[in-house]
Amino acid sequence: MTKTMGRRELLWTAASLAAAAALPAAAQSGTTMQQIKARNALRVGATPAEPWFYKDPVSEKWSGVAVMLGEQMAHDLGVPMTIVETTWANAPAAIQANQLDVQFILDPTDVRKQVIDFPDAPLLYYALGALLRPGLDAKAWSDMDKPDIKVGVTLGTNIDQILTSQFKAAKVERFANNDEAVAAFAARRVDVVSQFHPALLVQQSRVRMGTVIVPTPATAVATSVGLRKDPDPTFRNWVSDHIAEYYKSGKTQAMFASYMKAKGLDPDKIPGVMKEKW
């Protein structure tokens, strides 16, 4: 669905373009595939958001479904993987500025498509969910759209845009990352946290409060991989072909199931990332 850009989105786009313009020309030489091979590293953007990315506070080692995808993609390219920490809001600018090669779990919104590229094939699918505070009875999004309801979202995400547009009465509170949004929920500073269902399942298992639902009407979203715009389509086509193979072969779902099981959740009892199995 085409959306008109708001003031915040226009400012974000302008900042992204400025970052790209400031990059030395020498750093942009060669195609993306040539740069990866010459550098001998695939740079993967990561931001704390389970089950996709998790940074151990002691070892500072990254894990998660997107990290496993990055390792698989780097292996198939024949190069090591390098993690570059970023945020959802800053990832598109970092891609433009040639600081990242790929950012997994980045939704291909119309605004993002103006400044970065995406492969044709989807990476995986998830549904927009809601973690409700104890005592809040809601089944539909409209049940939450009330003046006394505060909804926590992660700044710069597709969810931020969807709910900002959808809610007319509820107050949308924005946080730097998923964990901060859930911390606010645990502290009862917000009544609802909205993230995609895989993230909410992990978050609810941590805070051990509230209920995770997929409100109606259900919003299933195909997420993707953010890439730099490159006149040469070699890398874009390579990524598209490979993520399509990971998805169709069940490899992506297997990575998701493995991570959720490691978190103490039964992958057979929760929605996966293949819409065909919902």
C-alpha positions in Angstrom: 0.0 0.0 0.0 1.4 3.4 -1.0 1.6 5.9 1.8 2.2 9.6 1.8 5.4 10.4 3.8 4.9 12.3 7.0 7.3 15.0 8.4 9.3 12.4 10.5 9.7 10.1 7.5 10.8 13.0 5.3 13.4 14.0 7.9 14.7 10.4 8.1 15.0 10.1 4.3 16.8 13.5 4.1 19.2 12.4 6.8 19.9 9.1 5.0 20.6 10.8 1.8 23.0 13.3 3.5 24.9 10.4 5.1 25.3 8.7 1.7 26.4 12.0 0.0 29.1 12.5 2.7 30.8 9.1 1.9 34.1 9.3 0.0 33.7 8.2 -3.6 36.6 5.7 -3.2 34.6 3.7 -0.6 31.8 3.2 -3.2 33.9 1.8 -6.0 33.0 -1.6 -7.4 29.8 -3.5 -7.3 28.5 -4.8 -3.9 29.5 -8.3 -4.8 33.0 -7.2 -5.8 33.4 -5.2 -2.5 32.4 -8.2 -0.4 34.8 -10.5 -2.2 37.6 -7.9 -2.0 36.9 -7.2 1.7 36.6 -10.9 2.4 33.7 -10.3 4.7 29.9 -10.0 4.6 28.9 -7.1 6.9 25.5 -7.9 8.6 23.6 -5.2 10.5 22.4 -6.3 14.0 20.2 -4.6 16.5 19.0 -6.2 19.8 15.6 -7.8 19.0 15.0 -11.4 19.8 14.5 -13.9 18.2 16.4 -12.2 15.4 19.4 -10.7 17.2 20.6 -11.2 20.7 23.8 -9.9 22.2 25.0 -11.7 25.3 25.8 -9.0 27.9 28.8 -10.9 29.2 30.5 -12.4 26.2 29.1 -9.8 23.8 28.6 -12.6 21.3 25.6 -12.3 18.9 23.1 -15.1 18.3 19.6 -15.3 16.8 17.7 -16.3 13.7 19.1 -13.5 11.6 22.6 -14.2 12.8 22.2 -17.8 11.7 20.9 -16.5 8.3 24.0 -14.2 8.1 26.3 -17.1 8.8 24.6 -19.3 6.2 24.8 -16.5 3.6 28.4 -15.7 4.3 29.2 -19.5 4.1 27.5 -19.6 0.7 29.5 -16.6 -0.4 32.7 -18.1 0.8 33.6 -15.3 3.2 33.5 -14.7 6.9 30.5 -12.8 8.5 31.1 -9.5 10.4 28.4 -8.1 12.7 27.9 -4.3 12.6 25.7 -3.1 15.5 23.0 -0.6 14.4 19.4 0.3 15.1 16.2 -0.3 13.0 15.9 3.5 12.5 19.6 3.9 11.4 20.0 0.7 9.3 18.8 2.2 6.0 21.3 5.1 6.3 24.1 2.7 7.3 23.3 0.6 4.2 23.5 3.7 2.0 26.7 4.9 3.7 28.3 1.5 2.8 28.7 0.5 6.4 26.5 -2.6 6.0 26.0 -5.1 3.2 22.8 -6.7 4.4 20.2 -6.0 7.1 18.0 -8.9 7.8 14.4 -8.5 9.1 13.9 -5.1 7.4 10.4 -4.6 6.0 10.4 -3.3 2.4 8.2 -0.2 3.0 7.6 2.4 0.3 9.8 4.9 2.2 12.7 2.6 2.5 12.5 1.6 -1.1 13.3 5.2 -2.0 16.7 4.9 -0.5 17.7 1.3 -0.4 17.0 -1.9 -2.3 15.4 -5.2 -1.5 15.4 -8.7 -3.2 12.3 -9.9 -5.0 11.9 -13.0 -2.8 10.6 -12.6 0.8 12.8 -13.6 3.6 10.1 -14.9 5.9 6.6 -14.1 7.2 5.3 -12.9 10.5 2.1 -11.6 12.0 1.6 -8.3 13.9 1.0 -9.2 17.5 0.2 -7.5 20.8 1.3 -8.2 24.4 -1.6 -7.1 26.6 -1.2 -6.1 30.3 -3.0 -8.3 32.8 -6.7 -7.5 32.9 -6.9 -5.9 29.5 -9.4 -7.7 27.4 -8.9 -7.2 23.7 -9.3 -9.3 20.6 -9.2 -6.7 17.8 -7.0 -3.6 17.2 -10.1 -1.5 17.6 -10.4 -2.8 21.2 -7.1 -1.0 22.0 -7.8 2.3 20.3 -8.9 4.1 23.4 -7.6 7.4 25.0 -6.6 5.6 28.2 -4.5 3.0 26.3 -0.7 3.5 25.8 0.9 1.3 23.1 4.6 0.8 23.0 6.4 0.3 19.6 10.0 0.4 18.4 11.0 3.6 16.7 11.6 3.4 13.0 10.0 0.1 12.5 7.2 -0.8 10.1 5.0 -1.4 13.2 5.5 2.2 14.2 4.2 3.4 10.8 1.3 0.9 10.8 0.0 1.7 14.3 0.6 5.5 14.1 -1.6 5.5 11.0 -4.2 3.1 12.4 -4.7 4.4 16.0 -6.8 7.5 16.3 -7.4 7.6 20.1 -4.7 5.4 21.7 -1.3 7.0 22.5 1.6 5.5 20.7 4.8 5.5 22.8 8.1 5.0 20.9 11.2 3.3 22.2 14.7 2.8 20.8 14.5 -1.0 20.7 12.2 -3.9 21.4 13.7 -4.6 24.9 13.1 -1.0 26.0 9.5 -1.2 24.9 9.0 -4.4 26.9 10.8 -3.0 29.9 8.2 -0.1 29.9 5.5 -2.7 29.7 6.9 -4.6 32.7 7.1 -1.3 34.6 3.4 -0.7 33.6 4.2 2.5 31.8 2.5 1.2 28.7 -0.6 -1.1 28.5 0.3 -2.9 25.2 3.5 -3.7 23.3 3.1 -4.4 19.6 5.8 -6.3 17.8 5.7 -9.2 15.4 4.6 -12.4 17.0 8.0 -14.2 17.2 9.6 -11.3 19.1 6.6 -11.1 21.5 6.7 -14.8 22.3 10.3 -14.5 23.5 9.5 -11.2 25.4 6.5 -12.7 27.2 8.5 -15.7 28.3 11.0 -13.3 29.9 8.6 -10.9 31.8 6.2 -13.7 32.6 3.2 -11.4 32.5 0.5 -10.4 30.1 -1.0 -12.3 27.1 0.2 -12.5 23.5 -2.5 -12.3 20.9 -2.7 -11.8 17.1 -5.4 -9.1 17.0 -8.0 -9.0 14.2 -7.8 -8.1 11.5 -4.6 -10.2 11.3 -1.7 -8.4 9.6 0.7 -10.8 8.0 3.9 -9.2 6.7 6.6 -10.4 4.5 9.9 -9.2 5.8 13.1 -8.9 3.7 16.8 -8.0 3.5 17.9 -4.4 3.1 20.6 -3.9 0.4 22.4 -0.9 -1.2 21.0 0.3 -4.5 23.5 -1.0 -7.1 23.3 -0.6 -10.9 24.7 -4.1 -11.1 22.0 -6.6 -10.0 24.4 -9.5 -9.3 24.3 -9.3 -5.5 20.6 -8.5 -5.3 19.8 -11.5 -7.6 22.1 -13.7 -5.6 20.5 -12.7 -2.3 17.0 -13.2 -3.8 17.8 -16.7 -5.1 19.4 -17.8 -1.9 16.7 -16.6 0.6 14.1 -18.1 -1.6 15.9 -21.5 -1.4 16.4 -21.1 2.4 12.6 -20.5 2.8 11.3 -23.2 0.4 13.7 -25.9 1.7 12.5 -25.2 5.3 16.0 -24.0 6.3 14.7 -20.6 7.6 11.9 -22.3 9.6 14.4 -24.8 11.1 16.6 -21.9 12.2 13.6 -20.2 13.9 12.5 -23.5 15.5 16.0 -24.1 16.8 16.3 -20.7 18.4 12.8 -20.8 20.0 13.5 -24.2 21.4 16.7 -22.8 23.0 14.6 -20.2 24.7 12.4 -22.9 26.3 9.5 -22.5 23.8 7.9 -25.4 21.9 8.2 -24.5 18.2 5.4 -27.0 17.4 3.0 -25.0 19.5 3.7 -21.5 18.2 3.2 -19.9 14.7 6.3 -20.3 12.6 7.7 -18.1 9.9 6.2 -19.9 6.9 2.8 -18.6 6.1 1.9 -21.8 4.3 2.0 -23.6 7.7 -0.2 -21.1 9.7 
